[in-house]
Structures are given as C-alpha cells and as structure tokens.
C-alpha cells in the first residue's frame, strides 16, 4: 500500500477590501475578506467597486498542509468558524499597499506571526470545500501522541549544602549572610 504524501499544496487567491478609514490617521482600511481556492496568479487585480469600497485579488499564495501540523489543523476545524490566516507585510518601498506573505490553516502559526508585531495577520473564514480538504488531510495523517509521564532522576538532592555558594571557593561561612560592620 502506498503511503500518503506528508505535505499537500493548493493555490489560494486572497481577496482584500479597501475602504475609507474612520480616523484622520488612517486614510484607508485594508481587510482580507475572502479566499479563492485554485485561483490563478494575480497582483492586485481589481475585482469589484462599490462607492469608495474596492475589492482586489491581491495575490495567489500556496496553502500548504503538513502532516506534522495536524494537531493545529484539528484545533482550527473544531473552532466555531474554521479559518485561514493571512500574513500581510507593510513594505513602504513597494508600490503596492501591502505584501501578502503567507497563508496557513494553522492557528498556531498565525499566532506566532501575530505575536511578532511586525506583520498583520487576518483571519479569513474557510469555504465548505476548503474545510473538507483540510479535514480529509488531517484525518488521514493525524496521530495522537501518547502522554509519557516524566520520571525523576535517582540523584540524591539532600546532599547539597545550602548557602555555601560555589563549591570551588573555600569559605566556611554562609555566603548569603548580611555584611558585618567593620569597626576601626
């Protein structure tokens, strides 16, 4: 019997909506609103315009699923709304407003990028087809890890003399004692 691939990939287009900002400090508000499974290449192609709101097919990125990450995918699928996580970078030297860097189905990886504070991480709801694709891969590759309780070493810890400091320094008294006043 042939073993299933430990990694699969699908191109996913990212739809980003540009709306006017609500404060004077942010002229525009950019928000990832949808994904297009199996999309072709794109680079900020305008899809739809409604008044001041414009939707762009910002980029097409590979959505990769790894057999080692199935626990994260299980956590995502058990969420009320399974989602993809899009990592955007604000690169001022680029002529585009934002640069789509990565798309992932792992909420743990998305959290890692969000924690750095350098990137913008957007949560995009998955379609039913994407949910089924991620679920099928996860069920085929997920293996529960058996909990193994760690045992203590047999080393005796009662032989340590507390307060003596470094064993290489010869000193008979407690090194953590309060200093004494020296009278002259």
Phi, psi and omega in degrees: 000133182284142179276139180291152180297142181275358179208136174230163187216146176218134175288135182229123175278147182246126178259124181241132180256133177250121178232157178299142178290158181260355178237164179284347181275335179241107183291323181231149175248124181251131182216130174284127187241339183201166174234154180238095181298135178075018183290154175277177181297146178204154178217088178056054176273127180289128180259316187206148178226126176230098183065238179272350181273131180231134176252134181240145164274094191289318183192163171242122183240152176281125173268111182255135174247132183245140180297332180287343185258016187296331178298320178293320179294323177297318178297319179295314182293331180279351177291157179302321178230095178304139188221162169257155181242120181258129178257119179247144176240138176267105183248104187297332182282346179278150180280351176267151183295320180221155178245120177285123187256317188203148170231136184216154175263000182268115177294334179291318178293319176300319178295322178299317178291323179294324181295331183293330181079355181274331184246163174259127180246121180250137178261121183241124180300140178277147173282167181299323179295318178293321178300316180295319180297313179294317180299314181298316178296317182296314180295327180287333187245350185287132175230122177293136177273131179284132178286128178242118180286132179285137179259149177289152173289159180274005182294138179278125181260356181275000181272356183281136176263104180293143175087358181271349178076212183288128183294339181282344180261125181278117179203126185276337185259176181289124182283348181259015182289160176288140181295145178264149176281133178262120180267136180244000000 
